[in-house]
Amino acid sequence: MSDIEGSTSKGGQSRPEKDSSSVSTLFDDFKGYLDQKLESFRQEIVDQSIDTQEKVEKLKATPVEPAFNYNGNKKQWQFNAKVADKLQDVSALLNKRKVDEAKLKRRDSTAANRSKAS
């Protein structure tokens, strides 16, 4: 009678025994998934923090446009400032090992400069 009591529930239906290894495996998989998501979230926050810090530093470092005697000098200074800004952006992306984004930014700025020159 002890065999029957161990394998049946109160309603007389048999119940499957829990496999502790499958529960453990499931828990480990879930833990790994959560760890991966948390690490991804942490990295995203760090990247955003770095981007924000770089933007603040760029605003602090933005030079005040000097007074120019000739309009051509002013245009050249503005152009040089834009080029320097783009170079800083690309350099920051390369430092983060985001080569593809750096290439896209360079192409976009090159295309924009060509269209303005035409």
C-alpha positions as CSV (number, residue, x, y, z in Angstrom):
1,M,0.0,0.0,0.0
2,S,2.9,2.4,0.5
3,D,3.8,2.1,-3.2
4,I,0.3,3.3,-4.2
5,E,0.3,6.2,-1.7
6,G,3.6,7.4,-3.0
7,S,2.5,7.6,-6.6
8,T,-1.1,8.8,-6.4
9,S,-2.6,12.0,-5.1
10,K,-5.8,12.3,-3.0
11,G,-8.0,12.1,-6.1
12,G,-6.5,8.8,-7.1
13,Q,-4.7,10.3,-10.1
14,S,-1.0,9.6,-10.6
15,R,1.3,12.6,-10.5
16,P,4.6,12.9,-12.3
17,E,7.7,13.1,-10.0
18,K,9.6,16.3,-10.3
19,D,13.0,16.0,-11.9
20,S,15.3,18.2,-9.8
21,S,17.9,18.3,-12.4
22,S,15.5,19.8,-15.0
23,V,14.3,22.4,-12.5
24,S,17.9,23.2,-11.6
25,T,18.8,23.5,-15.3
26,L,15.8,25.7,-15.9
27,F,16.8,27.9,-13.0
28,D,20.4,28.2,-14.2
29,D,19.1,29.1,-17.7
30,F,16.9,31.8,-16.3
31,K,19.7,33.1,-14.1
32,G,22.0,33.3,-17.1
33,Y,19.3,35.1,-19.1
34,L,18.8,37.7,-16.4
35,D,22.6,38.1,-15.9
36,Q,22.9,38.8,-19.7
37,K,20.1,41.3,-19.7
38,L,21.4,43.1,-16.7
39,E,24.9,43.3,-18.1
40,S,23.5,44.6,-21.4
41,F,21.4,47.2,-19.5
42,R,24.5,48.2,-17.4
43,Q,26.6,48.6,-20.6
44,E,23.9,50.7,-22.2
45,I,23.7,53.0,-19.2
46,V,27.5,53.4,-19.1
47,D,27.6,54.2,-22.9
48,Q,24.8,56.8,-22.4
49,S,26.7,58.3,-19.4
50,I,29.9,58.6,-21.5
51,D,28.0,60.1,-24.4
52,T,26.4,62.7,-22.1
53,Q,29.8,63.5,-20.5
54,E,31.3,63.9,-23.9
55,K,28.5,66.3,-25.0
56,V,29.0,68.4,-21.8
57,E,32.7,68.5,-22.4
58,K,32.2,69.5,-26.0
59,L,29.9,72.4,-24.9
60,K,32.4,73.5,-22.4
61,A,35.2,73.4,-25.0
62,T,33.3,75.1,-27.8
63,P,35.3,78.2,-28.6
64,V,33.7,81.6,-28.9
65,E,33.6,82.8,-32.4
66,P,36.0,85.7,-32.7
67,A,35.3,88.9,-34.5
68,F,36.5,88.8,-38.1
69,N,37.4,91.6,-40.5
70,Y,36.4,89.6,-43.6
71,N,33.4,87.4,-44.2
72,G,35.6,84.8,-45.9
73,N,37.6,84.4,-42.7
74,K,34.5,83.9,-40.7
75,K,33.2,81.2,-43.1
76,Q,36.6,79.4,-43.0
77,W,36.6,79.4,-39.2
78,Q,33.0,78.0,-39.1
79,F,33.9,75.3,-41.6
80,N,37.1,74.4,-39.6
81,A,35.1,74.2,-36.4
82,K,32.6,71.8,-38.0
83,V,35.4,69.6,-39.3
84,A,37.0,69.6,-35.9
85,D,33.7,68.7,-34.3
86,K,33.1,65.8,-36.8
87,L,36.7,64.5,-36.1
88,Q,36.0,64.5,-32.4
89,D,32.8,62.5,-32.9
90,V,34.6,59.9,-35.1
91,S,37.5,59.7,-32.7
92,A,35.2,59.1,-29.8
93,L,33.4,56.3,-31.8
94,L,36.7,54.7,-32.7
95,N,37.8,54.8,-29.1
96,K,34.6,52.8,-28.2
97,R,35.5,50.4,-31.0
98,K,32.4,51.3,-33.0
99,V,34.1,51.3,-36.4
100,D,31.0,50.9,-38.5
101,E,29.3,53.9,-36.8
102,A,32.5,56.0,-37.3
103,K,32.5,55.1,-41.0
104,L,28.9,56.1,-41.4
105,K,29.4,59.4,-39.6
106,R,32.4,60.1,-41.8
107,R,30.5,59.3,-45.0
108,D,27.5,61.4,-43.9
109,S,29.7,64.4,-43.2
110,T,31.6,64.0,-46.4
111,A,28.3,63.7,-48.4
112,A,26.9,66.8,-46.7
113,N,30.0,68.8,-47.4
114,R,30.0,67.8,-51.1
115,S,26.3,68.8,-51.5
116,K,26.9,72.2,-49.9
117,A,29.9,72.8,-52.2
118,S,27.8,72.1,-55.3
